[in-house]
Amino acid sequence: MIELDIGRFAYGDKVIFENASFSFSREGFTALTGASGSGKTTLLRLFCGLERGAELRSIDRSDISVVFQEPRLFEGISALENASVAGDADEAKKLLIRFGMGDSLDKKPSELSGGMKVRVAVVRALCSKRPFILLDEPFRALDAQMKKIVFSAIREKTQGGIIVTHDYESIKEHCTSLISL
């Protein structure tokens, strides 16, 4: 079990977490839901160390990959180059083709749709070969069939993770536990 303890975290006067503790399984996927502003993205940022104020136990942060809400791609390089920044280019190419992007490997991010950018970001995270993945709204720009394809690859390439989502179909289909903030 992975434990995250947060003493106090606030943005100015707005307290997001106070003396909060969360437990996550190393295997399987936990869905993280809640209203806008409830702290879902902040919890992920605390989990991976982008924000201070939380103690993470039973996992090393170097074992975590992240897919942010915004794909955060490098504009000056191709989809394939973006996807392989953290890992093997051959594996990245195979995954991009599996994700329906075989004709777009050489395109720059400005030439990609929102869903294509998300797929590149997911491939980049998977190619890092880290066992635990954090996904912040990863399926919002994907159709139902592509969600299944992408999640199948996520299951194959990781042991588990946390998914911030409002997509209750994805929760029922892919997640083993649920935390609502």
CYANA upper distance limits for C-alpha pairs under 8 A (distance plus 0.5 A):
  1 MET  CA     23 SER  CA      6.92
  1 MET  CA     24 PHE  CA      6.27
  1 MET  CA     25 SER  CA      5.39
  1 MET  CA     26 ARG  CA      6.48
  1 MET  CA     58 SER  CA      7.30
  2 ILE  CA     23 SER  CA      6.08
  2 ILE  CA     24 PHE  CA      5.54
  2 ILE  CA     25 SER  CA      6.58
  2 ILE  CA     26 ARG  CA      6.94
  2 ILE  CA     56 LEU  CA      7.91
  2 ILE  CA     57 ARG  CA      6.38
  2 ILE  CA     58 SER  CA      5.59
  2 ILE  CA     59 ILE  CA      6.87
  3 GLU  CA     21 SER  CA      7.71
  3 GLU  CA     22 PHE  CA      6.33
  3 GLU  CA     23 SER  CA      5.18
  3 GLU  CA     24 PHE  CA      7.02
  3 GLU  CA     56 LEU  CA      6.32
  3 GLU  CA     57 ARG  CA      5.61
  3 GLU  CA     58 SER  CA      7.17
  4 LEU  CA     21 SER  CA      6.17
  4 LEU  CA     22 PHE  CA      5.66
  4 LEU  CA     23 SER  CA      6.93
  4 LEU  CA     47 PHE  CA      7.38
  4 LEU  CA     54 ALA  CA      7.07
  4 LEU  CA     55 GLU  CA      6.20
  4 LEU  CA     56 LEU  CA      5.15
  4 LEU  CA     57 ARG  CA      6.97
  5 ASP  CA     19 ASN  CA      7.83
  5 ASP  CA     20 ALA  CA      6.42
  5 ASP  CA     21 SER  CA      4.93
  5 ASP  CA     22 PHE  CA      6.99
  5 ASP  CA     54 ALA  CA      5.95
  5 ASP  CA     55 GLU  CA      5.66
  5 ASP  CA     56 LEU  CA      7.09
  6 ILE  CA     17 PHE  CA      7.27
  6 ILE  CA     18 GLU  CA      7.26
  6 ILE  CA     19 ASN  CA      6.18
  6 ILE  CA     20 ALA  CA      5.64
  6 ILE  CA     21 SER  CA      6.69
  6 ILE  CA     53 GLY  CA      6.48
  6 ILE  CA     54 ALA  CA      4.83
  6 ILE  CA     55 GLU  CA      6.98
  7 GLY  CA     17 PHE  CA      7.89
  7 GLY  CA     18 GLU  CA      6.13
  7 GLY  CA     19 ASN  CA      5.04
  7 GLY  CA     20 ALA  CA      7.07
  7 GLY  CA     53 GLY  CA      6.82
  7 GLY  CA     54 ALA  CA      7.03
  8 ARG  CA     15 VAL  CA      7.96
  8 ARG  CA     16 ILE  CA      8.25
  8 ARG  CA     17 PHE  CA      5.95
  8 ARG  CA     18 GLU  CA      4.84
  8 ARG  CA     19 ASN  CA      6.54
  8 ARG  CA     20 ALA  CA      8.41
  8 ARG  CA     53 GLY  CA      7.05
  9 PHE  CA     15 VAL  CA      6.53
  9 PHE  CA     16 ILE  CA      6.17
  9 PHE  CA     17 PHE  CA      5.62
  9 PHE  CA     18 GLU  CA      6.99
  9 PHE  CA     53 GLY  CA      6.82
 10 ALA  CA     14 LYS  CA      5.86
 10 ALA  CA     15 VAL  CA      4.59
 10 ALA  CA     16 ILE  CA      5.71
 10 ALA  CA     17 PHE  CA      7.42
 11 TYR  CA     15 VAL  CA      6.97
 11 TYR  CA     16 ILE  CA      7.81
 16 ILE  CA     38 SER  CA      7.59
 16 ILE  CA     39 GLY  CA      6.53
 17 PHE  CA     39 GLY  CA      8.24
 24 PHE  CA     30 THR  CA      7.41
 25 SER  CA     29 PHE  CA      8.11
 25 SER  CA     30 THR  CA      8.13
 25 SER  CA    160 GLY  CA      8.08
 26 ARG  CA    132 PHE  CA      7.79
 26 ARG  CA    159 GLN  CA      7.21
 26 ARG  CA    160 GLY  CA      6.20
 26 ARG  CA    161 GLY  CA      7.64
 27 GLU  CA    159 GLN  CA      5.60
 27 GLU  CA    160 GLY  CA      4.95
 27 GLU  CA    161 GLY  CA      7.82
 28 GLY  CA    159 GLN  CA      7.09
 28 GLY  CA    160 GLY  CA      4.97
 28 GLY  CA    161 GLY  CA      7.11
 28 GLY  CA    175 CYS  CA      7.24
 28 GLY  CA    176 THR  CA      6.41
 29 PHE  CA    160 GLY  CA      5.68
 29 PHE  CA    161 GLY  CA      5.38
 29 PHE  CA    162 ILE  CA      6.08
 29 PHE  CA    163 ILE  CA      7.46
 29 PHE  CA    174 HIS  CA      7.51
 29 PHE  CA    175 CYS  CA      5.22
 29 PHE  CA    176 THR  CA      6.07
 29 PHE  CA    177 SER  CA      7.20
 30 THR  CA    161 GLY  CA      6.88
 30 THR  CA    162 ILE  CA      5.30
 30 THR  CA    163 ILE  CA      6.66
 30 THR  CA    175 CYS  CA      6.05
 30 THR  CA    176 THR  CA      6.52
 30 THR  CA    177 SER  CA      5.23
 30 THR  CA    178 LEU  CA      5.92
 30 THR  CA    179 ILE  CA      7.63
 31 ALA  CA    162 ILE  CA      6.42
 31 ALA  CA    163 ILE  CA      5.36
 31 ALA  CA    164 VAL  CA      6.40
 31 ALA  CA    165 THR  CA      7.15
 31 ALA  CA    171 ILE  CA      6.70
 31 ALA  CA    175 CYS  CA      6.51
 31 ALA  CA    176 THR  CA      8.38
 31 ALA  CA    177 SER  CA      6.73
 31 ALA  CA    178 LEU  CA      5.19
 31 ALA  CA    179 ILE  CA      6.68
 32 LEU  CA     40 LYS  CA      7.11
 32 LEU  CA    162 ILE  CA      7.32
 32 LEU  CA    163 ILE  CA      6.35
 32 LEU  CA    164 VAL  CA      5.13
 32 LEU  CA    165 THR  CA      6.85
 32 LEU  CA    178 LEU  CA      6.53
 32 LEU  CA    179 ILE  CA      5.46
 32 LEU  CA    180 SER  CA      6.34
 32 LEU  CA    181 LEU  CA      7.93
 33 THR  CA     40 LYS  CA      7.40
 33 THR  CA    164 VAL  CA      6.49
 33 THR  CA    165 THR  CA      6.31
 33 THR  CA    166 HIS  CA      6.62
 33 THR  CA    178 LEU  CA      8.05
 33 THR  CA    179 ILE  CA      6.84
 33 THR  CA    180 SER  CA      5.23
 33 THR  CA    181 LEU  CA      6.72
 34 GLY  CA     38 SER  CA      6.47
 34 GLY  CA     40 LYS  CA      7.53
 34 GLY  CA    166 HIS  CA      8.26
 34 GLY  CA    180 SER  CA      5.77
 34 GLY  CA    181 LEU  CA      5.33
 35 ALA  CA    181 LEU  CA      7.98
 38 SER  CA    181 LEU  CA      6.42
 39 GLY  CA     43 LEU  CA      6.39
 39 GLY  CA    181 LEU  CA      7.57
 40 LYS  CA     44 LEU  CA      7.10
 40 LYS  CA    164 VAL  CA      7.08
 40 LYS  CA    181 LEU  CA      7.62
 41 THR  CA     45 ARG  CA      6.74
 41 THR  CA    136 ASP  CA      7.30
 41 THR  CA    164 VAL  CA      7.93
 42 THR  CA     46 LEU  CA      6.63
 42 THR  CA     51 GLU  CA      8.27
 43 LEU  CA     47 PHE  CA      6.52
 44 LEU  CA     48 CYS  CA      6.75
 44 LEU  CA    134 LEU  CA      7.41
 44 LEU  CA    136 ASP  CA      8.42
 45 ARG  CA     49 GLY  CA      6.54
 45 ARG  CA     50 LEU  CA      5.44
 45 ARG  CA     51 GLU  CA      6.04
 46 LEU  CA     50 LEU  CA      6.45
 46 LEU  CA     51 GLU  CA      5.32
 46 LEU  CA     52 ARG  CA      6.80
 46 LEU  CA     53 GLY  CA      7.55
 46 LEU  CA     54 ALA  CA      6.45
 47 PHE  CA     54 ALA  CA      7.75
 47 PHE  CA     56 LEU  CA      7.21
 48 CYS  CA     61 ARG  CA      6.45
 48 CYS  CA     64 ILE  CA      7.52
 49 GLY  CA     61 ARG  CA      7.83
 59 ILE  CA     63 ASP  CA      7.52
 60 ASP  CA     64 ILE  CA      8.02
 62 SER  CA    130 ARG  CA      8.23
 63 ASP  CA    130 ARG  CA      5.48
 63 ASP  CA    131 PRO  CA      6.44
 63 ASP  CA    132 PHE  CA      6.65
 64 ILE  CA    130 ARG  CA      6.14
 64 ILE  CA    131 PRO  CA      7.15
 64 ILE  CA    132 PHE  CA      5.36
 64 ILE  CA    133 ILE  CA      5.99
 64 ILE  CA    134 LEU  CA      7.71
 65 SER  CA    125 ALA  CA      5.96
 65 SER  CA    126 LEU  CA      8.09
 65 SER  CA    128 SER  CA      7.57
 65 SER  CA    130 ARG  CA      6.50
 65 SER  CA    131 PRO  CA      8.47
 65 SER  CA    132 PHE  CA      6.91
 65 SER  CA    133 ILE  CA      5.30
 65 SER  CA    134 LEU  CA      6.75
 66 VAL  CA    125 ALA  CA      6.67
 66 VAL  CA    133 ILE  CA      6.20
 66 VAL  CA    134 LEU  CA      5.21
 66 VAL  CA    135 LEU  CA      6.51
 67 VAL  CA     71 PRO  CA      7.44
 67 VAL  CA    121 ALA  CA      6.67
 67 VAL  CA    122 VAL  CA      6.63
 67 VAL  CA    125 ALA  CA      7.03
 67 VAL  CA    133 ILE  CA      8.23
 67 VAL  CA    134 LEU  CA      6.68
 67 VAL  CA    135 LEU  CA      5.33
 67 VAL  CA    136 ASP  CA      6.64
 67 VAL  CA    138 PRO  CA      7.60
 68 PHE  CA     72 ARG  CA      7.91
 68 PHE  CA    135 LEU  CA      6.89
 68 PHE  CA    136 ASP  CA      5.69
 68 PHE  CA    137 GLU  CA      8.19
 68 PHE  CA    138 PRO  CA      8.23
 69 GLN  CA    135 LEU  CA      8.37
 69 GLN  CA    136 ASP  CA      5.57
 69 GLN  CA    137 GLU  CA      6.23
 69 GLN  CA    138 PRO  CA      7.33
 70 GLU  CA    118 VAL  CA      8.34
 71 PRO  CA    117 LYS  CA      6.47
 71 PRO  CA    118 VAL  CA      6.02
 71 PRO  CA    120 VAL  CA      8.27
 71 PRO  CA    121 ALA  CA      5.92
 72 ARG  CA    121 ALA  CA      7.97
 73 LEU  CA     82 ASN  CA      6.82
 73 LEU  CA    109 PRO  CA      7.23
 73 LEU  CA    117 LYS  CA      8.06
 73 LEU  CA    121 ALA  CA      7.65
 74 PHE  CA     82 ASN  CA      6.90
 74 PHE  CA    109 PRO  CA      7.86
 75 GLU  CA    108 LYS  CA      6.70
 75 GLU  CA    109 PRO  CA      6.05
 75 GLU  CA    110 SER  CA      7.43
 76 GLY  CA    108 LYS  CA      7.24
 77 ILE  CA     81 GLU  CA      6.46
 77 ILE  CA     82 ASN  CA      6.94
 77 ILE  CA    108 LYS  CA      6.35
 77 ILE  CA    109 PRO  CA      8.29
 78 SER  CA     82 ASN  CA      6.58
 78 SER  CA    105 LEU  CA      7.05
 78 SER  CA    106 ASP  CA      5.40
 78 SER  CA    107 LYS  CA      5.62
 78 SER  CA    108 LYS  CA      5.01
 78 SER  CA    109 PRO  CA      7.44
 79 ALA  CA     83 ALA  CA      6.58
 79 ALA  CA    104 SER  CA      7.55
 79 ALA  CA    105 LEU  CA      5.70
 79 ALA  CA    106 ASP  CA      6.48
 79 ALA  CA    107 LYS  CA      6.25
 79 ALA  CA    108 LYS  CA      6.41
 79 ALA  CA    109 PRO  CA      7.03
 79 ALA  CA    120 VAL  CA      6.85
 80 LEU  CA     84 SER  CA      6.63
 80 LEU  CA     89 ALA  CA      7.68
 80 LEU  CA     92 ALA  CA      7.21
 80 LEU  CA     93 LYS  CA      6.84
 80 LEU  CA     96 LEU  CA      8.14
 80 LEU  CA    105 LEU  CA      5.52
 80 LEU  CA    106 ASP  CA      6.99
 80 LEU  CA    120 VAL  CA      8.23
 81 GLU  CA     85 VAL  CA      6.63
 81 GLU  CA     89 ALA  CA      7.91
 82 ASN  CA    120 VAL  CA      7.53
 82 ASN  CA    121 ALA  CA      8.32
 82 ASN  CA    124 ARG  CA      7.38
 83 ALA  CA     87 GLY  CA      8.41
 83 ALA  CA     89 ALA  CA      8.11
 83 ALA  CA     92 ALA  CA      6.28
 83 ALA  CA    120 VAL  CA      5.89
 83 ALA  CA    121 ALA  CA      7.02
 83 ALA  CA    123 VAL  CA      6.05
 83 ALA  CA    124 ARG  CA      4.63
 83 ALA  CA    125 ALA  CA      8.45
 83 ALA  CA    127 CYS  CA      8.05
 84 SER  CA     88 ASP  CA      6.16
 84 SER  CA     89 ALA  CA      5.35
 84 SER  CA     92 ALA  CA      6.02
 84 SER  CA    123 VAL  CA      8.38
 84 SER  CA    124 ARG  CA      6.36
 84 SER  CA    127 CYS  CA      7.26
 85 VAL  CA    124 ARG  CA      7.23
 86 ALA  CA    124 ARG  CA      6.60
 86 ALA  CA    125 ALA  CA      7.80
 86 ALA  CA    127 CYS  CA      6.67
 86 ALA  CA    128 SER  CA      5.48
 87 GLY  CA     91 GLU  CA      8.39
 87 GLY  CA     92 ALA  CA      8.02
 87 GLY  CA    124 ARG  CA      7.79
 87 GLY  CA    127 CYS  CA      5.26
 87 GLY  CA    128 SER  CA      5.59
 87 GLY  CA    129 LYS  CA      8.05
 88 ASP  CA     92 ALA  CA      6.74
 88 ASP  CA    127 CYS  CA      6.93
 89 ALA  CA     93 LYS  CA      6.54
 90 ASP  CA     94 LYS  CA      6.81
 91 GLU  CA     95 LEU  CA      6.74
 91 GLU  CA    127 CYS  CA      7.39
 92 ALA  CA     96 LEU  CA      6.58
 92 ALA  CA    123 VAL  CA      6.68
 92 ALA  CA    124 ARG  CA      7.66
 92 ALA  CA    127 CYS  CA      6.85
 93 LYS  CA     97 ILE  CA      6.63
 93 LYS  CA    102 GLY  CA      8.40
 93 LYS  CA    105 LEU  CA      8.05
 94 LYS  CA     98 ARG  CA      6.64
 95 LEU  CA     99 PHE  CA      6.58
 95 LEU  CA    123 VAL  CA      6.93
 96 LEU  CA    100 GLY  CA      6.93
 96 LEU  CA    101 MET  CA      5.69
 96 LEU  CA    102 GLY  CA      6.87
 96 LEU  CA    105 LEU  CA      8.00
 96 LEU  CA    119 ARG  CA      7.93
 96 LEU  CA    120 VAL  CA      7.53
 96 LEU  CA    123 VAL  CA      7.39
 97 ILE  CA    101 MET  CA      5.48
 97 ILE  CA    102 GLY  CA      4.89
 98 ARG  CA    102 GLY  CA      8.38
 98 ARG  CA    149 ILE  CA      8.29
 99 PHE  CA    119 ARG  CA      7.43
 99 PHE  CA    146 MET  CA      7.64
 99 PHE  CA    149 ILE  CA      7.33
 99 PHE  CA    150 VAL  CA      7.22
101 MET  CA    105 LEU  CA      6.98
101 MET  CA    116 MET  CA      7.96
104 SER  CA    112 LEU  CA      8.36
107 LYS  CA    111 GLU  CA      6.44
107 LYS  CA    112 LEU  CA      7.48
108 LYS  CA    112 LEU  CA      7.43
109 PRO  CA    117 LYS  CA      7.19
112 LEU  CA    116 MET  CA      6.21
112 LEU  CA    117 LYS  CA      6.66
113 SER  CA    117 LYS  CA      6.80
114 GLY  CA    118 VAL  CA      6.88
114 GLY  CA    141 ALA  CA      6.71
115 GLY  CA    119 ARG  CA      6.83
115 GLY  CA    141 ALA  CA      5.11
115 GLY  CA    142 LEU  CA      5.97
116 MET  CA    120 VAL  CA      6.81
117 LYS  CA    121 ALA  CA      6.79
118 VAL  CA    122 VAL  CA      6.72
118 VAL  CA    138 PRO  CA      7.28
118 VAL  CA    141 ALA  CA      7.86
119 ARG  CA    123 VAL  CA      6.67
119 ARG  CA    150 VAL  CA      8.11
120 VAL  CA    124 ARG  CA      6.68
121 ALA  CA    125 ALA  CA      6.85
122 VAL  CA    126 LEU  CA      6.67
122 VAL  CA    138 PRO  CA      8.45
123 VAL  CA    127 CYS  CA      6.50
124 ARG  CA    128 SER  CA      7.11
125 ALA  CA    129 LYS  CA      8.11
125 ALA  CA    130 ARG  CA      8.43
125 ALA  CA    133 ILE  CA      8.13
126 LEU  CA    130 ARG  CA      7.71
126 LEU  CA    154 ILE  CA      7.47
126 LEU  CA    157 LYS  CA      6.77
126 LEU  CA    158 THR  CA      7.99
129 LYS  CA    157 LYS  CA      7.59
129 LYS  CA    158 THR  CA      8.02
130 ARG  CA    158 THR  CA      7.28
131 PRO  CA    157 LYS  CA      7.95
131 PRO  CA    158 THR  CA      5.09
131 PRO  CA    159 GLN  CA      5.66
131 PRO  CA    160 GLY  CA      7.36
132 PHE  CA    158 THR  CA      6.35
132 PHE  CA    159 GLN  CA      6.47
132 PHE  CA    160 GLY  CA      5.72
132 PHE  CA    161 GLY  CA      5.57
133 ILE  CA    158 THR  CA      7.47
133 ILE  CA    160 GLY  CA      7.00
133 ILE  CA    161 GLY  CA      5.06
133 ILE  CA    162 ILE  CA      7.05
134 LEU  CA    161 GLY  CA      6.06
134 LEU  CA    162 ILE  CA      5.46
134 LEU  CA    163 ILE  CA      6.61
135 LEU  CA    161 GLY  CA      8.15
135 LEU  CA    162 ILE  CA      6.70
135 LEU  CA    163 ILE  CA      5.24
135 LEU  CA    164 VAL  CA      6.67
136 ASP  CA    163 ILE  CA      6.49
136 ASP  CA    164 VAL  CA      5.26
136 ASP  CA    165 THR  CA      7.49
137 GLU  CA    163 ILE  CA      7.50
137 GLU  CA    164 VAL  CA      5.79
137 GLU  CA    165 THR  CA      5.53
137 GLU  CA    166 HIS  CA      8.23
138 PRO  CA    163 ILE  CA      8.19
138 PRO  CA    164 VAL  CA      8.32
138 PRO  CA    165 THR  CA      8.13
139 PHE  CA    143 ASP  CA      8.42
139 PHE  CA    147 LYS  CA      6.66
139 PHE  CA    165 THR  CA      8.38
139 PHE  CA    167 ASP  CA      8.45
140 ARG  CA    167 ASP  CA      8.38
142 LEU  CA    146 MET  CA      6.36
142 LEU  CA    147 LYS  CA      6.37
143 ASP  CA    147 LYS  CA      6.66
144 ALA  CA    148 LYS  CA      7.07
145 GLN  CA    149 ILE  CA      6.99
146 MET  CA    150 VAL  CA      6.49
147 LYS  CA    151 PHE  CA      6.42
148 LYS  CA    152 SER  CA      6.48
149 ILE  CA    153 ALA  CA      7.06
150 VAL  CA    154 ILE  CA      6.81
151 PHE  CA    155 ARG  CA      6.63
151 PHE  CA    174 HIS  CA      8.19
152 SER  CA    156 GLU  CA      6.81
153 ALA  CA    157 LYS  CA      6.59
154 ILE  CA    158 THR  CA      6.45
155 ARG  CA    159 GLN  CA      7.39
155 ARG  CA    160 GLY  CA      7.72
165 THR  CA    171 ILE  CA      8.25
167 ASP  CA    171 ILE  CA      7.00
168 TYR  CA    172 LYS  CA      6.69
169 GLU  CA    173 GLU  CA      6.63
170 SER  CA    174 HIS  CA      6.13
170 SER  CA    175 CYS  CA      7.87
171 ILE  CA    175 CYS  CA      5.54
171 ILE  CA    178 LEU  CA      8.43
